[in-house]
């Protein structure tokens, strides 16, 4: 399930979505949600990352966003 959810999120939000998708898929797997849980987790993670990427940020923070900030914030949102 983590790989399925990760690549669904990757399809929606590109590389920063992989981490949040893997986290959401792992949680869905631990809970026992099955295929549909992984699907929902991937969609949720992808759209959270997509919307986070659209937020306006200061110019000095832009290079760090796809590497550190977006994956951490989106993983916390998906995990909670």
N, C-alpha and C positions, 0 to 999 in steps of 0.2 A: 503494500500500500504506500509506503513512503516514496517509492520511485514513481508510481503512478501519479500521486498528488504533486510531487516535485515537477514532473514534466508537464502536467496540466498548467501549473502556475508559470512555468517557463514559457509555455505557449502564449499565455496572456500578457506577461510582464517582462519577458526576456530574462537575462541572467540573474538579476537580484531576486527574482521570484523562486529560484531553486531552493534556497535555504528555508524560506517560510513554507514552501510546499512540502519539503522533507519533514519539517517539524510537525506540520499539520497531519501528514500521513502517518507519522510514527504515533502520534496521539490517537488517531482514529484506529490504528492497529491495536494499541494497548487497550483501548476501550472495548474493542470487539465490534466496531461499527461495520466492518467488511468493505465491500467494493463501493457501496454508495457513500459510506463515510469518507473514504479516500477521495472520491469524486468531489464531494462537497468541500472537503478540506483543501483540495487543490484549487477549486474555483474561488473559495474565500481568500486563500493566500494570494492568488493571482490578482484579484481585484483590489485587495488591500495594498499590495505593492504598486499596482498601476496608479491608484489614487495618491499614494505617498510620493511617487515620482513626479506627480503634477503639482505638488506644493511649491510655492515660491520660497527660495532659500537665498541667503546672502552669497555673493560671488565667491568668497573665500572658502565656503563650505561645500560648494558643488563638486570638487574632485573627490571628496570623502564620502559623499552620499551613496553611490552605488556599491562601494566596497564595504562600508561599515554601518552607516546610519540606517539605510533602508532595510537591509536584512535583519538587523537587531530589532528595530521598531516593529516590523511586520511579523517577525517570529513571536514577539511578545503579545501582539494583538491576536494572532492565530492561536497561540497557546492558552490564552485566557478565556 
